[in-house]
Amino acid sequence: MQPLFETERLYAYVSTIGLAKHLLAYESRNREAFRPFSVTYQSSYYTLSSLEDVCSRQAYLYGQRRMLPLLFFSKQEQRHVLGTVYLNHIVWGVNLSAKIGYSIDHAFQRQGYGNEAVSSVIEYAFNTMKLHRIEANIMRANEASIHLATSLGFSCEGVSKSYLYLNGRWEDHLRYALCNERVRP
């Protein structure tokens, strides 16, 4: 399997059923670290069959041009997923937009991998996919994610009230956006 693209230190692969075991290991390793800022999954989520279903749905949506699900692997250590970046809710036509979500393995945070992975996806989205707008909705308490988004040029546009149901309650999110003014529908 060939990567979709590469960066200085990373390979970016489109999520497929063949990568489910790697995604399972990644999700399992980071279950506690990601808990404050992500969906609380049942134990049944952390099984190979469940992650095969997830990867299968992601591959389908990728084929429909509605999602860009990327798993990032280190060029030095290709056995483990180092991070994920997903462009979701891709809208074509006069909108040309997507929402972005990202995570980096807790053992590799604060080493520039998040910046490298997310900036490469932004570049791919704007230059190859020709998207106009990428939106990131981030919990107020997720300071690392806010720092990453703003360092890459995202601007805060306001608050998305009760945006996601996480950890037993509706959570407000700050809405950030980055626009590519060079592209036209």
N, CA, C and O of each residue as an XYZ file, in Angstrom:
740
protein
N       0.841     -1.175      0.000
C       0.000      0.000      0.000
C       0.889      1.243      0.000
O       1.848      1.344      0.765
N       0.549      2.169     -0.866
C       1.308      3.405     -0.995
C       0.670      4.514     -0.152
O      -0.555      4.600     -0.061
N       1.501      5.358      0.461
C       0.926      6.499      1.182
C       0.294      7.480      0.196
O       0.705      7.557     -0.962
N      -0.695      8.218      0.655
C      -1.306      9.255     -0.176
C      -0.297     10.373     -0.405
O      -0.198     10.923     -1.502
N       0.452     10.700      0.648
C       1.545     11.663      0.545
C       2.458     11.467      1.746
O       2.157     10.688      2.651
N       3.568     12.177      1.743
C       4.497     12.098      2.863
C       4.980     13.492      3.225
O       4.912     14.427      2.427
N       5.468     13.602      4.452
C       6.067     14.838      4.935
C       7.522     14.511      5.272
O       8.016     13.435      4.934
N       8.186     15.417      5.921
C       9.586     15.175      6.279
C       9.747     13.927      7.144
O      10.675     13.146      6.933
N       8.850     13.730      8.121
C       8.990     12.609      9.058
C       7.851     11.601      9.019
O       7.904     10.587      9.715
N       6.814     11.862      8.210
C       5.599     11.055      8.288
C       5.118     10.563      6.927
O       5.343     11.200      5.898
N       4.447      9.410      6.950
C       3.687      8.910      5.809
C       2.211      9.049      6.152
O       1.803      8.734      7.270
N       1.408      9.516      5.205
C      -0.041      9.647      5.393
C      -0.747      8.593      4.550
O      -0.644      8.595      3.324
N      -1.466      7.692      5.219
C      -2.215      6.635      4.542
C      -3.709      6.868      4.711
O      -4.168      7.247      5.788
N      -4.461      6.643      3.645
C      -5.916      6.673      3.746
C      -6.347      5.458      4.550
O      -5.873      4.347      4.314
N      -7.241      5.672      5.494
C      -7.746      4.597      6.347
C      -8.463      3.543      5.503
O      -9.373      3.854      4.735
N      -8.036      2.296      5.661
C      -8.671      1.165      4.985
C      -8.802      0.036      5.991
O      -8.201      0.072      7.064
N      -9.588     -0.960      5.637
C      -9.801     -2.090      6.537
C      -8.474     -2.785      6.862
O      -8.323     -3.351      7.944
N      -7.523     -2.745      5.942
C      -6.218     -3.354      6.167
C      -5.397     -2.665      7.247
O      -4.430     -3.235      7.752
N      -5.776     -1.444      7.603
C      -5.063     -0.699      8.645
C      -5.794     -0.725      9.985
O      -5.368     -0.071     10.938
N      -6.884     -1.473     10.061
C      -7.713     -1.492     11.276
C      -6.933     -1.933     12.505
O      -7.131     -1.383     13.588
N      -6.052     -2.913     12.360
C      -5.306     -3.382     13.539
C      -4.394     -2.283     14.078
O      -4.175     -2.189     15.285
N      -3.865     -1.455     13.184
C      -3.017     -0.337     13.616
C      -3.851      0.743     14.306
O      -3.425      1.326     15.302
N      -5.043      1.001     13.765
C      -5.923      1.987     14.389
C      -6.404      1.494     15.750
O      -6.516      2.281     16.690
N      -6.688      0.199     15.860
C      -7.097     -0.381     17.143
C      -6.005     -0.190     18.194
O      -6.290      0.223     19.318
N      -4.774     -0.486     17.837
C      -3.661     -0.319     18.777
C      -3.524      1.149     19.188
O      -3.299      1.450     20.360
N      -3.657      2.052     18.228
C      -3.568      3.493     18.497
C      -4.673      3.947     19.447
O      -4.409      4.617     20.446
N      -5.904      3.579     19.131
C      -7.046      3.975     19.969
C      -6.918      3.389     21.376
O      -7.219      4.062     22.362
N      -6.475      2.147     21.466
C      -6.330      1.496     22.776
C      -5.239      2.156     23.608
O      -5.422      2.389     24.803
N      -4.097      2.459     22.978
C      -2.985      3.115     23.676
C      -3.371      4.484     24.220
O      -2.871      4.912     25.260
N      -4.255      5.159     23.516
C      -4.569      6.550     23.835
C      -5.943      6.747     24.463
O      -6.409      7.876     24.617
N      -6.580      5.654     24.820
C      -7.951      5.711     25.341
C      -8.088      6.708     26.496
O      -8.966      7.571     26.466
N      -7.247      6.596     27.488
C      -7.330      7.485     28.658
C      -6.878      8.902     28.326
O      -7.479      9.870     28.792
N      -5.838      9.027     27.537
C      -5.316     10.356     27.199
C      -6.325     11.174     26.398
O      -6.407     12.391     26.564
N      -7.091     10.514     25.530
C      -8.051     11.226     24.686
C      -9.403     11.448     25.364
O     -10.212     12.245     24.887
N      -9.650     10.753     26.463
C     -10.973     10.772     27.102
C     -11.537     12.179     27.354
O     -12.717     12.394     27.077
N     -10.763     13.146     27.861
C     -11.368     14.455     28.167
C     -11.920     15.197     26.944
O     -12.791     16.055     27.086
N     -11.421     14.874     25.747
C     -11.772     15.664     24.570
C     -12.431     14.866     23.457
O     -12.589     15.380     22.350
N     -12.816     13.634     23.718
C     -13.420     12.842     22.647
C     -14.595     12.030     23.166
O     -14.911     12.033     24.356
N     -15.218     11.350     22.250
C     -16.366     10.504     22.571
C     -15.924      9.402     23.520
O     -14.840      8.838     23.368
N     -16.764      9.098     24.494
C     -16.504      7.971     25.385
C     -17.109      6.732     24.738
O     -18.330      6.596     24.657
N     -16.256      5.840     24.285
C     -16.708      4.634     23.600
C     -16.914      3.497     24.590
O     -16.270      3.434     25.637
N     -17.822      2.608     24.236
C     -18.011      1.376     24.995
C     -16.804      0.476     24.754
O     -16.072      0.665     23.783
N     -16.598     -0.489     25.620
C     -15.479     -1.425     25.472
C     -15.535     -2.163     24.143
O     -14.496     -2.522     23.589
N     -16.734     -2.392     23.629
C     -16.886     -3.119     22.365
C     -16.278     -2.366     21.179
O     -15.997     -2.969     20.143
N     -16.075     -1.057     21.324
C     -15.431     -0.279     20.263
C     -13.981     -0.722     20.079
O     -13.464     -0.730     18.962
N     -13.338     -1.087     21.173
C     -11.915     -1.415     21.157
C     -11.692     -2.882     20.802
O     -11.024     -3.617     21.529
N     -12.262     -3.293     19.672
C     -12.078     -4.646     19.146
C     -11.711     -4.531     17.675
O     -12.012     -3.528     17.028
N     -11.068     -5.550     17.157
C     -10.666     -5.518     15.755
C     -11.880     -5.426     14.839
O     -11.863     -4.666     13.871
N     -12.926     -6.182     15.126
C     -14.098     -6.142     14.235
C     -14.744     -4.757     14.234
O     -15.197     -4.292     13.188
N     -14.792     -4.104     15.373
C     -15.359     -2.763     15.441
C     -14.524     -1.772     14.634
O     -15.070     -0.966     13.881
N     -13.209     -1.831     14.788
C     -12.344     -0.896     14.058
C     -12.290     -1.233     12.574
O     -12.066     -0.344     11.753
N     -12.491     -2.497     12.212
C     -12.619     -2.840     10.794
C     -13.863     -2.181     10.212
O     -13.834     -1.683      9.087
N     -14.954     -2.175     10.969
C     -16.174     -1.488     10.525
C     -15.925      0.012     10.370
O     -16.350      0.619      9.388
N     -15.235      0.601     11.343
C     -14.914      2.033     11.282
C     -14.093      2.334     10.028
O     -14.419      3.249      9.272
N     -13.037      1.566      9.814
C     -12.168      1.792      8.652
C     -12.915      1.555      7.341
O     -12.689      2.260      6.358
N     -13.798      0.570      7.329
C     -14.597      0.287      6.139
C     -15.513      1.465      5.807
O     -15.623      1.855      4.645
N     -16.170      2.031      6.818
C     -17.033      3.204      6.600
C     -16.206      4.405      6.137
O     -16.620      5.152      5.251
N     -15.036      4.579      6.746
C     -14.178      5.692      6.350
C     -13.729      5.538      4.899
O     -13.729      6.508      4.142
N     -13.348      4.331      4.515
C     -12.925      4.085      3.134
C     -14.079      4.348      2.166
O     -13.872      4.906      1.089
N     -15.285      3.948      2.548
C     -16.463      4.203      1.713
C     -16.672      5.709      1.537
O     -16.858      6.181      0.415
N     -16.642      6.464      2.638
C     -16.841      7.912      2.566
C     -15.727      8.592      1.779
O     -15.963      9.590      1.097
N     -14.518      8.055      1.872
C     -13.408      8.576      1.070
C     -13.709      8.369     -0.414
O     -13.507      9.271     -1.227
N     -14.188      7.191     -0.756
C     -14.554      6.899     -2.145
C     -15.673      7.786     -2.658
O     -15.755      8.054     -3.856
N     -16.533      8.243     -1.762
C     -17.633      9.143     -2.111
C     -17.204     10.616     -2.090
O     -18.010     11.501     -2.378
N     -15.941     10.877     -1.750
C     -15.380     12.228     -1.656
C     -16.050     13.049     -0.559
O     -16.176     14.268     -0.675
N     -16.484     12.367      0.516
C     -17.129     13.054      1.633
C     -16.247     13.073      2.873
O     -16.591     13.704      3.873
N     -15.106     12.382      2.812
C     -14.197     12.317      3.959
C     -12.781     12.041      3.464
O     -12.584     11.342      2.470
N     -11.811     12.592      4.162
C     -10.407     12.249      3.942
C      -9.875     11.739      5.276
O      -9.435     12.527      6.113
N      -9.914     10.403      5.480
C      -9.470      9.815      6.749
C      -8.007      9.378      6.656
O      -7.690      8.431      5.937
N      -7.131     10.050      7.365
C      -5.701      9.766      7.250
C      -5.111      9.255      8.557
O      -5.373      9.783      9.638
N      -4.308      8.211      8.415
C      -3.521      7.675      9.521
C      -2.071      8.010      9.218
O      -1.581      7.740      8.122
N      -1.389      8.596     10.184
C       0.005      8.997     10.003
C       0.934      8.025     10.718
O       0.739      7.690     11.887
N       1.946      7.583      9.982
C       2.973      6.690     10.507
C       4.318      7.391     10.412
O       4.570      8.134      9.464
N       5.176      7.157     11.388
C       6.535      7.688     11.349
C       7.316      6.974     10.253
O       7.168      5.766     10.068
N       8.135      7.708      9.539
C       8.985      7.082      8.525
C      10.000      6.144      9.167
O      10.406      5.160      8.550
N      10.411      6.434     10.389
C      11.391      5.593     11.081
C      10.763      4.351     11.678
O      11.384      3.288     11.695
N       9.539      4.470     12.170
C       8.864      3.380     12.885
C       7.480      3.217     12.274
O       6.523      3.845     12.727
N       7.369      2.378     11.248
C       6.127      2.290     10.490
C       5.126      1.285     11.053
O       4.119      1.008     10.402
N       5.367      0.740     12.220
C       4.461     -0.273     12.768
C       3.323      0.326     13.575
O       2.336     -0.358     13.844
N       3.439      1.588     13.966
C       2.440      2.182     14.850
C       1.890      3.477     14.266
O       2.631      4.286     13.708
N       0.569      3.662     14.404
C      -0.039      4.936     14.032
C       0.446      5.983     15.032
O       0.366      5.790     16.245
N       0.943      7.081     14.502
C       1.443      8.173     15.334
C       0.374      9.242     15.548
O       0.398      9.974     16.538
N      -0.566      9.320     14.598
C      -1.637     10.297     14.706
C      -2.669     10.110     13.616
O      -2.453      9.373     12.654
N      -3.797     10.788     13.779
C      -4.859     10.757     12.776
C      -5.276     12.186     12.462
O      -5.272     13.058     13.330
N      -5.632     12.403     11.217
C      -6.241     13.667     10.808
C      -7.381     13.301      9.869
O      -7.196     12.586      8.883
N      -8.548     13.803     10.195
C      -9.726     13.520      9.384
C     -10.329     14.818      8.878
O     -10.568     15.745      9.652
N     -10.575     14.881      7.571
C     -11.434     15.917      7.017
C     -12.801     15.266      6.859
O     -12.952     14.304      6.107
N     -13.790     15.788      7.566
C     -15.146     15.246      7.563
C     -16.113     16.243      6.941
O     -15.786     17.413      6.741
N     -17.293     15.758      6.647
C     -18.375     16.624      6.165
C     -17.895     17.497      5.007
O     -18.149     18.701      4.978
N     -17.205     16.880      4.064
C     -16.729     17.624      2.898
C     -17.936     17.992      2.041
O     -18.753     17.142      1.685
N     -18.025     19.274      1.722
C     -19.115     19.785      0.899
C     -18.500     20.416     -0.345
O     -17.592     21.242     -0.256
N     -19.006     20.017     -1.492
C     -18.485     20.518     -2.764
C     -19.389     21.638     -3.285
O     -20.147     22.220     -2.509
N     -19.325     21.943     -4.554
C     -20.171     22.986     -5.141
C     -19.691     24.366     -4.750
O     -18.497     24.659     -4.815
N     -20.620     25.212     -4.344
C     -20.255     26.596     -4.008
C     -19.704     26.723     -2.597
O     -19.262     27.803     -2.206
N     -19.720     25.641     -1.823
C     -19.238     25.677     -0.441
C     -17.758     25.331     -0.344
O     -16.990     26.082      0.257
N     -17.348     24.220     -0.917
C     -15.950     23.766     -0.924
C     -15.338     23.793      0.473
O     -14.310     24.432      0.699
N     -15.976     23.095      1.404
C     -15.532     23.160      2.793
C     -15.452     21.783      3.433
O     -15.946     20.794      2.893
N     -14.818     21.747      4.596
C     -14.714     20.514      5.384
C     -14.475     20.888      6.836
O     -14.073     22.007      7.156
N     -14.735     19.921      7.704
C     -14.381     20.055      9.117
C     -13.186     19.152      9.371
O     -13.085     18.065      8.803
N     -12.289     19.607     10.223
C     -11.076     18.848     10.505
C     -11.069     18.392     11.962
O     -11.490     19.115     12.865
N     -10.585     17.186     12.156
C     -10.352     16.647     13.489
C      -8.998     15.967     13.491
O      -8.591     15.388     12.483
N      -8.301     16.029     14.603
C      -6.956     15.457     14.639
C      -6.615     14.986     16.039
O      -7.163     15.463     17.032
N      -5.695     14.035     16.087
C      -5.163     13.550     17.371
C      -3.756     13.024     17.136
O      -3.426     12.541     16.053
N      -2.945     13.127     18.162
C      -1.568     12.621     18.123
C      -1.377     11.716     19.327
O      -1.814     12.036     20.433
N      -0.726     10.590     19.107
C      -0.429      9.644     20.185
C       0.168     10.411     21.365
O       1.071     11.229     21.191
N      -0.342     10.142     22.556
C       0.105     10.898     23.740
C       1.616     10.812     23.951
O       2.210     11.733     24.511
N       2.243      9.727     23.513
C       3.689      9.570     23.689
C       4.492     10.437     22.716
O       5.702     10.597     22.881
N       3.819     11.000     21.697
C       4.525     11.785     20.686
C       4.053     13.237     20.635
O       4.414     13.974     19.717
N       3.259     13.648     21.604
C       2.791     15.028     21.618
C       3.927     15.973     21.990
O       4.902     15.585     22.633
N       3.771     17.218     21.569
C       4.735     18.291     21.825
C       6.114     18.033     21.199
O       7.146     18.446     21.726
N       6.091     17.337     20.059
C       7.320     17.091     19.308
C       7.192     17.586     17.866
O       8.038     17.284     17.024
N       6.130     18.347     17.589
C       5.931     18.907     16.261
C       5.184     18.013     15.288
O       4.945     18.411     14.148
N       4.810     16.811     15.715
C       4.110     15.902     14.802
C       2.712     16.408     14.459
O       2.267     16.273     13.319
N       2.021     16.983     15.428
C       0.689     17.520     15.159
C       0.745     18.617     14.118
O      -0.049     18.629     13.177
N       1.680     19.537     14.281
C       1.855     20.617     13.320
C       2.181     20.062     11.939
O       1.616     20.503     10.938
N       3.084     19.102     11.888
C       3.504     18.524     10.611
C       2.350     17.806      9.919
O       2.149     17.969      8.715
N       1.601     17.021     10.666
C       0.491     16.259     10.081
C      -0.644     17.183      9.645
O      -1.113     17.097      8.510
N      -1.083     18.061     10.536
C      -2.227     18.920     10.218
C      -1.879     19.903      9.107
O      -2.696     20.127      8.214
N      -0.693     20.492      9.140
C      -0.324     21.437      8.078
C      -0.255     20.742      6.726
O      -0.591     21.343      5.705
N       0.177     19.482      6.702
C       0.232     18.751      5.428
C      -1.167     18.461      4.896
O      -1.385     18.478      3.685
N      -2.111     18.197      5.786
C      -3.493     17.960      5.353
C      -4.118     19.261      4.848
O      -4.856     19.252      3.863
N      -3.831     20.362      5.509
C      -4.330     21.658      5.036
C      -3.791     21.936      3.636
O      -4.539     22.333      2.743
N      -2.503     21.727      3.452
C      -1.895     21.940      2.138
C      -2.553     21.048      1.089
O      -2.863     21.509     -0.009
N      -2.765     19.782      1.419
C      -3.410     18.847      0.496
C      -4.847     19.300      0.199
O      -5.282     19.279     -0.952
N      -5.572     19.705      1.232
C      -6.966     20.131      1.058
C      -7.066     21.369      0.170
O      -7.940     21.444     -0.693
N      -6.189     22.325      0.375
C      -6.256     23.566     -0.387
C      -5.662     23.428     -1.788
O      -6.221     23.970     -2.741
N      -4.554     22.726     -1.933
C      -3.868     22.677     -3.221
C      -4.289     21.521     -4.117
O      -4.323     21.672     -5.338
N      -4.610     20.374     -3.538
C      -4.990     19.210     -4.343
C      -6.508     19.072     -4.445
O      -7.049     18.896     -5.537
N      -7.182     19.152     -3.312
C      -8.642     19.012     -3.309
C      -9.343     20.307     -3.724
O     -10.507     20.285     -4.123
N      -8.646     21.415     -3.630
C      -9.170     22.740     -3.979
C     -10.335     23.157     -3.083
O     -11.318     23.729     -3.553
N     -10.210     22.863     -1.785
C     -11.209     23.328     -0.830
C     -10.973     24.799     -0.511
O      -9.853     25.300     -0.616
N     -12.037     25.476     -0.122
C     -11.962     26.897      0.224
C     -11.858     27.119      1.732
O     -11.180     28.044      2.177
N     -12.535     26.264      2.526
C     -12.649     26.530      3.963
C     -12.512     25.239      4.755
O     -13.088     24.209      4.403
N     -11.733     25.317      5.837
C     -11.614     24.207      6.784
C     -11.993     24.748      8.156
O     -11.504     25.790      8.593
N     -12.874     24.016      8.820
C     -13.374     24.438     10.130
C     -12.945     23.433     11.192
O     -12.989     22.224     10.969
N     -12.531     23.942     12.345
C     -12.169     23.099     13.493
C     -12.988     23.557     14.689
O     -12.961     24.734     15.048
N     -13.711     22.640     15.304
C     -14.476     22.943     16.516
C     -13.739     22.316     17.687
O     -13.541     21.101     17.722
N     -13.332     23.144     18.649
C     -12.417     22.711     19.703
C     -12.978     23.096     21.069
O     -13.450     24.215     21.266
N     -12.919     22.153     22.006
C     -13.351     22.449     23.374
C     -12.447     23.524     23.980
O     -11.240     23.542     23.739
N     -13.040     24.410     24.761
C     -12.276     25.499     25.388
C     -11.091     24.987     26.210
O     -10.034     25.617     26.238
N     -11.266     23.857     26.869
C     -10.220     23.323     27.746
C      -9.079     22.659     26.981
O      -8.048     22.342     27.573
N      -9.245     22.445     25.684
C      -8.218     21.762     24.898
C      -7.197     22.783     24.386
O      -7.158     23.114     23.201
N      -6.387     23.261     25.304
C      -5.434     24.329     24.993
C      -4.413     23.925     23.935
O      -4.022     24.752     23.111
N      -3.979     22.675     23.945
C      -2.994     22.228     22.958
C      -3.581     22.289     21.550
O      -2.900     22.704     20.611
N      -4.831     21.880     21.399
C      -5.478     21.914     20.094
C      -5.722     23.346     19.629
O      -5.552     23.656     18.450
N      -6.118     24.209     20.543
C      -6.307     25.622     20.207
C      -4.979     26.230     19.764
O      -4.928     26.964     18.777
N      -3.911     25.929     20.490
C      -2.588     26.443     20.123
C      -2.189     25.960     18.728
O      -1.689     26.740     17.918
N      -2.410     24.678     18.452
C      -2.062     24.138     17.134
C      -2.858     24.848     16.043
O      -2.286     25.294     15.048
N      -4.162     24.955     16.222
C      -5.003     25.583     15.201
C      -4.585     27.030     14.944
O      -4.448     27.440     13.791
N      -4.385     27.795     15.995
C      -4.023     29.203     15.805
C      -2.623     29.348     15.213
O      -2.371     30.275     14.444
N      -1.715     28.445     15.564
C      -0.362     28.516     14.995
C      -0.368     28.226     13.496
O       0.556     28.617     12.783
N      -1.405     27.542     13.019
C      -1.523     27.230     11.593
C      -2.393     28.238     10.846
O      -2.677     28.063      9.661
N      -2.813     29.292     11.544
C      -3.545     30.364     10.888
C      -5.048     30.345     11.052
O      -5.733     31.202     10.493
N      -5.586     29.394     11.800
C      -7.026     29.366     12.037
C      -7.414     30.560     12.911
O      -6.680     30.939     13.824
N      -8.570     31.141     12.620
C      -9.106     32.252     13.411
C     -10.368     31.797     14.120
O     -11.167     31.041     13.568
N     -10.538     32.266     15.349
C     -11.739     31.928     16.114
C     -12.899     32.782     15.617
O     -12.811     34.009     15.579
N     -13.985     32.117     15.237
C     -15.165     32.813     14.725
C     -16.286     32.908     15.755
O     -17.259     33.634     15.552
N     -16.151     32.181     16.850
C     -17.199     32.235     17.856
C     -17.374     30.903     18.556
O     -16.495     30.042     18.530
N     -18.532     30.756     19.183
C     -18.824     29.567     19.979
C     -19.939     28.769     19.319
O     -20.965     29.324     18.927
N     -19.731     27.470     19.199
C     -20.785     26.546     18.782
C     -21.376     25.985     20.067
O     -20.795     25.096     20.690
N     -22.535     26.510     20.461
C     -23.170     26.115     21.724
C     -23.628     24.659     21.660
O     -24.164     24.204     20.649
N     -23.405     23.941     22.759
C     -23.847     22.542     22.884
C     -23.514     21.744     21.627
O     -24.375     21.056     21.078
N     -22.288     21.833     21.182
C     -21.880     21.283     19.887
C     -21.834     19.758     19.868
O     -22.341     19.133     18.937
N     -21.230     19.156     20.891
C     -21.112     17.694     20.949
C     -21.449     17.195     22.344
O     -21.211     17.869     23.346
N     -22.011     15.993     22.379
C     -22.315     15.345     23.651
C     -21.117     14.484     24.029
O     -20.910     13.415     23.454
N     -20.331     14.948     24.993
C     -19.104     14.267     25.403
C     -19.091     14.094     26.914
O     -19.458     14.999     27.663
N     -18.669     12.933     27.339
C     -18.507     12.669     28.769
C     -19.760     13.010     29.580
O     -19.673     13.572     30.673
N     -20.916     12.664     29.030
C     -22.165     12.808     29.762
C     -22.819     14.173     29.741
O     -23.769     14.411     30.487
N     -22.328     15.083     28.898
C     -22.974     16.398     28.824
C     -22.679     17.066     27.475
O     -21.720     16.726     26.783
N     -23.537     18.023     27.134
C     -23.333     18.804     25.926
C     -22.209     19.806     26.173
O     -22.207     20.524     27.173
N     -21.266     19.840     25.255
C     -20.088     20.704     25.394
C     -20.092     21.797     24.326
O     -20.261     21.520     23.139
N     -19.904     23.037     24.762
C     -19.665     24.128     23.821
C     -18.285     23.924     23.202
O     -17.381     23.379     23.835
N     -18.141     24.364     21.968
C     -16.844     24.320     21.292
C     -16.565     25.691     20.687
O     -17.482     26.396     20.266
N     -15.312     26.051     20.650
C     -14.899     27.247     19.928
C     -14.774     26.857     18.457
O     -14.202     25.819     18.125
N     -15.314     27.698     17.587
C     -15.297     27.415     16.150
C     -14.170     28.217     15.489
O     -14.178     29.448     15.491
N     -13.218     27.496     14.933
C     -12.085     28.093     14.228
C     -12.214     27.788     12.744
O     -12.761     26.754     12.362
N     -11.712     28.685     11.912
C     -11.759     28.448     10.471
C     -10.504     28.994      9.810
O      -9.871     29.936     10.287
N     -10.175     28.366      8.701
C      -9.062     28.785      7.855
C      -9.580     28.755      6.426
O     -10.163     27.761      5.992
N      -9.367     29.843      5.694
C      -9.885     29.931      4.330
C      -8.762     30.050      3.311
O      -7.712     30.638      3.568
N      -9.018     29.478      2.163
C      -8.126     29.523      1.014
C      -8.786     30.451     -0.001
O      -9.663     30.024     -0.753
N      -8.377     31.699     -0.029
C      -9.024     32.698     -0.886
C      -8.645     32.551     -2.356
O      -9.229     33.216     -3.210
N      -7.678     31.692     -2.663
C      -7.232     31.526     -4.053
C      -8.173     30.664     -4.886
O      -8.110     30.692     -6.115
N      -9.041     29.901     -4.234
C      -9.861     28.942     -4.972
C     -11.256     29.505     -5.228
O     -11.794     30.258     -4.416
N     -11.828     29.131     -6.363
C     -13.192     29.510     -6.737
C     -13.930     28.246     -7.181
O     -13.320     27.327     -7.727
N     -15.250     28.204     -6.944
C     -16.034     27.025     -7.385
C     -16.049     26.889     -8.898
O     -16.657     25.960     -9.428
